[in-house]
Amino acid sequence: MKNKTFRGGEDTMDRKILIVDDEKNIVDIIAFNLKKEGYTVITAADGEEGVQKAMEENPDLILLDIMMPKMDGYEVCKKIREKKNTPIIMLTARAEELDKVLGLELGADDYVTKPFGVRELMARVKANLRKSVVREETPEQAPAGKGNFGKLDINPDRYEVRKDGRIIDLTVREFELLKYLSGSLTPLMPMFDTADTGIAEYSGDIVQEDAATYDASYNTNEDVAANERDVYNYLTGTMGMNSAAASGVMASMYRESRFYVDITNDYGTAYGLCQWYGDRWTNLQNYCNNNGLDWHTLYGQMRFLEYELNSLSSLRSYMYGISNDADGAYHAGYEWCRVYELGGNTSDTTRCDSRGTLARDTFWPKYQNGSTGGYTGWRSENGRDYWYENGVKQGTTGRGKEIYDASSDAWYWLDAVDGGAKAVNKDVYQESDGGKWVRYDENGHMIKGENCQNGNWYYFEPVTGAMIHGPWTLPDGRKVYYDLTTGIMQYGNVSINGSLYYFDPVYGTMKSGALTNFWVTDGNGKSFWYESWVRQGWQPGSSNYRGKEIYDPASGAWYWLDNVQQGAKATSKEVYQDSNGGKWVRYDANGRMIKGWYTQDGKTWYYDLTTGAMYKGWHTIEGSTYHFDETTGVKG
């Protein structure tokens, strides 16, 4: 360790700082500000290079990122500590307490989490350098320009407070507060002037103090990654932007707030994701309050952003007409900054260019075509749950959509009436499986098996979830009957297809009645065939099963029971059957197999009088020879 005196900025030219970070934008802006303070700066782009330069260059202080290629920051810190006592400040987005403890236990002297203010970082650099040298000053030798507050000596230039000659370590915000309370010193430090930096006001995980200065203590929403994802999903799913347009909006939002939702600038004049200022902040509150939304939430703020965009017709048209490519992302970021942020100002091209560049180089590669950024899963919005697939909200068109969530092993209904929200405590008619009534519980899970509601019992098929109507044999062997319209289990005397049955008044079990073969037509007009109380032609969950051909002696006709219709009688339909070596047959409007001549829409067919098989090729019928198309069976 070098032994030299440090006098608050007077001796910084020979102080060497090593920055170890793989994010070039972050390195550039930190280096710029360190050089302004008079430090010599060296850099390393990965962990291995960082260790090498720490040994070769003998820096006075190291700024060390954690998540880096080749070797992470923890390992770098450990290796450096084996040979050197150089002060190390961990600089990282990993803000969990365990991460901080690990870093400090491995030998780090300080731990700064992203996002951070440049002022604070510079102050921490100075504080850690002071700790690393022999202090030759006495209280009487303290530099000029300090102020006195009671027994405290406060030096605003050096961010230094002494009591009885001993330096008291304070955070930047503690020092600023003390300086303010002293009253005799200069006002609080002005905001960082980005105009003379030549660098965009924000870069990566650094928050430069221009429009808003952020501190971790302001942030009430810690899951920033989730916020970013949800913003993208809202822009592309709810608002329907393409990935390029969304990248442009997100670049601006990142610069403004880094996706922290409940955050205010240091002056208390701007708020939220977009740092709404003055009247626009008031408008945010009024809009949310008038629409039953919470303006402190991401959903409330995104709704307001959508509202603002709809009032900016030219910008809206531009954003929705942007090409979905890297150039489109750049232009989206530039124009969004110019119009939405700057109110149409054309003079601040530097700021707009930085937004466009960030959109093109950072957000577009991450979210292009929704390939990596497109979130799939549930999202809660204003108290309702919605399902997204690749960033697109589902169930918003038609009547809705049935979806399966593997994580909960359950089926759900997304109700278009509610904007795609998950249906709860609701019966829904679905067109799948030939049409079925299904029920969703208080969690939105499709109900299967027996279910009691308002004192009435129902049964939902265990595979498809279809509400059962008519005769049914339960897994415990009970033969029961469910109303053909309501699906409610029946008790007592019930007439079924002209025969009277009696069902136990408590358990619904059939007590009397013949187990004959019969038809039952439900409330939707579909007819089902039962043999010994078992519905025929339906095997739920069997992809290979097509249905069943049956003969009803009462009508003297053959019928097809269609598995895709839950065993319902097929009507006005052609069916290929495997019987008789394979045959095409046709069923009329009543479901009866057609035999003989049949004409429809000016075309004529002939079906075998015994098997019902459609004729193809040359055939002699009642002494005359005819040709039927080899593919369609239509008579030539």
Phi, psi and omega in degrees: 000130178290145181247095181219158179274137178245122183240071170042054176099348181284332186241034185275341186298329179259016176263126188252128180245129175258123175255122179245103184199139182269357179264105187301320181299319179294314180301315183300315184285325175295315180300317180303313183288326176295318179295325176299328179278355177099008181275152169273133187241133169235154186228159174218139187263354177208173185297317182297316178295325179298315178297316181300312182288330176297324180281321185278322188267345182048060180292158177278340179200149181236128170261118194235120173282161179261307185273099184221158176289159175071315180202126182284169185298326179299314181293321177300312180301316180298315182292321178295318182294339177294335185232341186222154176252022181303133177302134181235126173251115174288133184230102192204160175277351180281101190255005179293148182302320181298321179296317179297314181299316180299315179299316180291322179292332178280354174122001177294145180268338182204163185217112181246125181263147177274144359282151181225156176271143180298321178304312181297318180298316179299320179296320179291324175301311180298317181298317181288329174292322178300321181292338187269357183238167175279123182273115184265355182283149167251169178303328181285340183265005182300142186296158179291160177100353179280163176242164180243133178223096187066236179267007182260139171254118185246121178249103184292334181288327183257003185052047188233135175235130178237146171230120183055037178083354182259131180288132176257124180281123177231150170289166179301315182291326174296318179295316179299318179296315178299317179299320179294316182292333181296328175075330185271355184257181179295158179300172177307148182306130181294162177298149179298130181271107182278349184296330183262008179270331186073011182238143178306149189296337174233147173210122178055235184264012177262134175249103176285148187273083173247268180289329181211132175253122187252148177228143182304331182293339179283337189280124178252000178237102188279338185274074185293322179300319177294322178300314179301313179300316182291325176298313179300314181298322180291316181297316184272325182276295183289315184270344174077020176287154170279174186295327180293313178298317179299321179299321178296316178295318183292327177298315178296315182296322178298316178296325182284313190223352186056031177069016169282128188278300187266075187221138182238146178289170186299331181270359179069024185252348182224149190214147165082190186306318183257008182049057177298134191241140173056239182298328181292327173295316177298318179297322176303311181297314182296317180300312182295316180298322181287341182247018177067031182248159176261115184285354174275355185255159178299316182298316179299318180290323178292324175298319179292319177302317178298319178298315179297317181297321180297336178275348178255077191300320181293316179294320179299314179298320180296313183294323182277352177256003185289144177289141183274070179208182184298317178297320177299320178298316179300309183296325177297315178296319180296310184290322178299317177298313185297317185268306187286316181280314190258003177065032179091003179296130182255001186275329185271068182289332180297314179297313182296322178296321179296323177294314180298319180295317178297319178298315183288317189268339183245304187279323178298311177303329183282324188243007185304130180058018180068013189291321180246331182272342182292111184280138173241123180146189182277147172221136177266129180227113176055042176086358178242154181257135180232149181252128179247143172233116183052042176082001183250126178293133183262163172076019183266351182246163181060224177269338183144200184208140174267129180227156178246130177251110184295329183295329178253357182051051182214153174262148183224160173244126176262114191267114180298332178300328179256027177070025180092005180294149178297128178283136177229143179049054187214141169268137183225137173267124180245147179279346181293158180056038178075011182096125182203149169268130177231164182230139178244136184277191184295341176264001182085001180286137173296130181278139176226144183087197181290145180211135178249130179219125181053037178081359179253143180259140179229167174223133180242125185308133189294339180263307185270342184078007182292133174293130183276135173236135179095199183294146178202145174254116183285161181304332179276005177096350180294131173264115187232176182221130180248135182310139186292340180254310186272336184080008180282136177299137183259154180226156178077210183281130179224131177268124181233114178053042177085354179251146182262131178236153177238133183240139182308132184290348180254308186260352178075009182286136178295127182254332180210154181129146184281138177274064182269172174277137182198162173268148171224127179253125185275183183294346178263006178084008179269136182255137182234146182253130181243138173235118184053043175074008180249126177295135182260159174075015181224119174231085183304136178087354179263108183286338183270343182278126184258334181147200186212138174268128181227157178245130178253107183297333182296323180259349181065034184224158175262149183223160175244125177261115192267117181301323181291347176253025181060030179089005181293150178297128178285136178230143179048055187214142170267139182223136173267124181246147181278348181291157179057038179077009182097128183203151169264129178232162181231140179245139185278189184297338177264002179089000182279141177296131180278139175226141183089203183287144178213129180238136179208131178054040177078004179247150186233139177232168173224134182241133183309136184291341181259307186267342184079006183291137178291133178282140174221146183083204182272132178216146175256123184234118179051043174088353179248146181257135182228155173246132178243136183310135184295338182257308187268340183080003181287135180292133179281000000 
